[in-house]
Structures are given as C-alpha cells and as structure tokens.
Amino acid sequence: MRGIFLHIFILASICGCAQSSVHESELKIKGGFGTLIPHRSLMQHLHTGHAKSFEISYNFNTYGKNPFHSIYNYPQLGIAAGIYDLGNQKDIGLTYAFTPTISAPFSMNKYLPQLKLGIGLGIVSKPFGTNGSYRNIAIGSHLNAAVLLELEKSFQLFEKLKMYYSVSMIHFSNGASTLPNLGLNTITFNIGISYGLKKKKEIILSEKQSFDKSIRFTPMIYGGWRENSIHKPTKHAIGVVSLEFSKQINQKGNWLFGVDFIYNSSVEHTDELEHLKDYTDYLKKDSNFQSGIFTGYGLCFKDIELLIQLGVYTYNQYKDRGMLYQRIGLRKIFNDKLIINIGLKSHSAVAEYLEIGIGYRF
C-alpha cells in the first residue's frame, strides 16, 4: 500500500512542474482515510475504528472579473457534498455535510498549497437518544453546522484532469441549541481527481483598487436559543442588540469595534444558580442581562464577510464562564447596506449559542 502512495506522489510531483490548465469549472471527487478526534476523555468510547470519507463537489475557477479574485490569488469557489463514516456506525451512524467552499492559494507560486474553508449544513444520523441509545454524548441533534478546513494541493495530469491530495478537518456542532453538544471532530488524509468542464478562460490581471476608508455604523439585532441541561431540555431564548462601527483597513477586510447588549434567559436556569441558597436574591440582580464591548476583524469576499470578534463583559452577574467571549460569523451584504448574519457566540472553545441576525450599514 505504501508503495502505491509513493508512486502516486512521485507522479504528482513530476506533473506539478508542468503548466497548469485552468477551466471555467470542474467536477471533483475525493476519498479520505483518518480518525475521529475524541477531544474529551468521556468521548473515548466513541473512537472504535478508522474514519472514512467520500466527497463530490462542483467548483468554479475565478479569473479576475471581480476585484477580490486577484486579491486572494484567484480562488476557487464551490459547493461540496460529503458522507463520513467516523469509524463507529453503531453509536454515531453516518454523518453528512453540504458546504459552500472557497479555496484560496497562499500565493501565485504553483508549488504552494491552497487553504480551503467550508461552512454549511451537517447531518448526524444517530444523535444522542436515537432509538433509546445514549452513547453518542457528542451530538444531540440531527441537524448541525458543519465546518470544513482543508489544506490541499493539485497537480495537472492531463489537459482536463487534475489530481488532488490534502489533509482536512471537519467539525459538526449545533451551537448548544440541543444538548449534548461536545461536537464531533475528524481529521482525514484525502486523494481525489477533478475533471475540467467548459472552456478555458484567460486570467484578467486587476489593478489595485481603492476603498472607502470612512468609519461606518451598523446596528445589528441577533436572536438565538440554547439548552442548559440534557436532564431539562428546555430551549431558552436569547436576544442581542449590537452597535458596531467598522473601518476598512485594506482591500481584504475591516476592523470592527462596538458594544453588545444581551438578554440571555438561560442564565437564571443554570444548574449552578438554581442550587444556590440565595437564588431568589440572585435573580433580583438582573442576571439575564449582560453587556460587553468587542473588537474584531471582517474578512471580505465581495459581498460575503467572515467575522472574528473578541469581547469582554462590562456587565455580567454570572461569571462562571469568564469575562471574555468570542463570536465568529458569516455575513451576506446586499447593496452594501442590508446585512444578514449567522454566527456562533462562545467562551474559549465552548459554544454558548448560535445566532441569526439582521442589520443595516450606514
């Protein structure tokens, strides 16, 4: 087996010296072999065998029609559908992922790999409690978010045929909307091929574009829910008003700063608080209300924005989760004004809730 992989690697390296052929779109299939990562000790029983994966995707090559194409070294955009056997079908079943993806080269050097990111819908066929089985303590819902991170390299074999090899990690989580939510993480090593479709197009070399350096104001409203305990599966509503200011600092992104006002009805129902002797007095302190200030960065892909924010609570009666919080999100911007947002608020690596938001940028 190792000899087969060695011959494939040598062939790919030789073919990598040839000039790349770029088609308008391509169809790609790949298979992977790896392992489930039991990142908590109580998940060790879920790791019983090797993980296997199969993915098919349809991808579009960019050519410089939009300014962000050249900024990100002409990335590849696609939609991928994958099926994953995490090595324990008895307890976890099969998992599925349907993700829009972007694969951007680190540079125009054809010998360097590409970084691929995908965020979409994940499905777990046997979550916690399925058919009376409670062994899958990692995921409590069929529907989840799927996040794909992959480092891949391609080599031209023939005019329309490419070979890919990569290492990838996929994460399934529901953002604590349904407990349990420890999450499923799997790393795989993959080999695949792609076939070029439609005609070739020459790359358009774009000049450096100017951008608006003014500070812009964006009020946002977010909503979400979370569960606190698998023993009390009640969904608690959460609402957020966020006042955000942004300033574009380069062609790729914005610097963000602002303030959050949060109403989190799950706080008063945490097990830690309900067992306090002075629980009634505690609730009089407006424990459900929180506020914080944040800063962050928005990575722009034309009218899509990837957000990373770090916040600190300025008012927070429940301190067991710490004073810092994080938010990652994905935004769609319409006419440079209207914003639709989906994101995840967390404390370190622990998800607090998924949020959906709408806002308007002035």
Secondary structure, DSSP 4 states (H G I P E B T S, - for coil): -HHHHHHHHHHHHHHTTSPP--EEEEEEEEEEEEEE---SGGGGGG--S-EEEEEEEEEEE--SSSHHHHHTTS-EEEEEEEEEE-S-TTTT-EEEEEEEEEEEESSS-TTS-EEEEEEEEEEESS-TTGGG-----SB--SEEEEEEEEEEEEEE-SSSEEEEEEEEEEEEE-TTSSS-B--EEEEEEEEEEEEEEEEE-PPPPPPPPP---SEEEEEEEEEEEE---SSS---EEEEEEEEEEEEE-SSSEEEEEEEEEEEETTGGG-HHHHT-TTHHHHHTT-TTEEEEEEEEEEEEETTEEEEEEEEEEEEES--TT-SEEEEEEEEEEETTTEEEEEEEEEETTEEEEEEEEEEE--
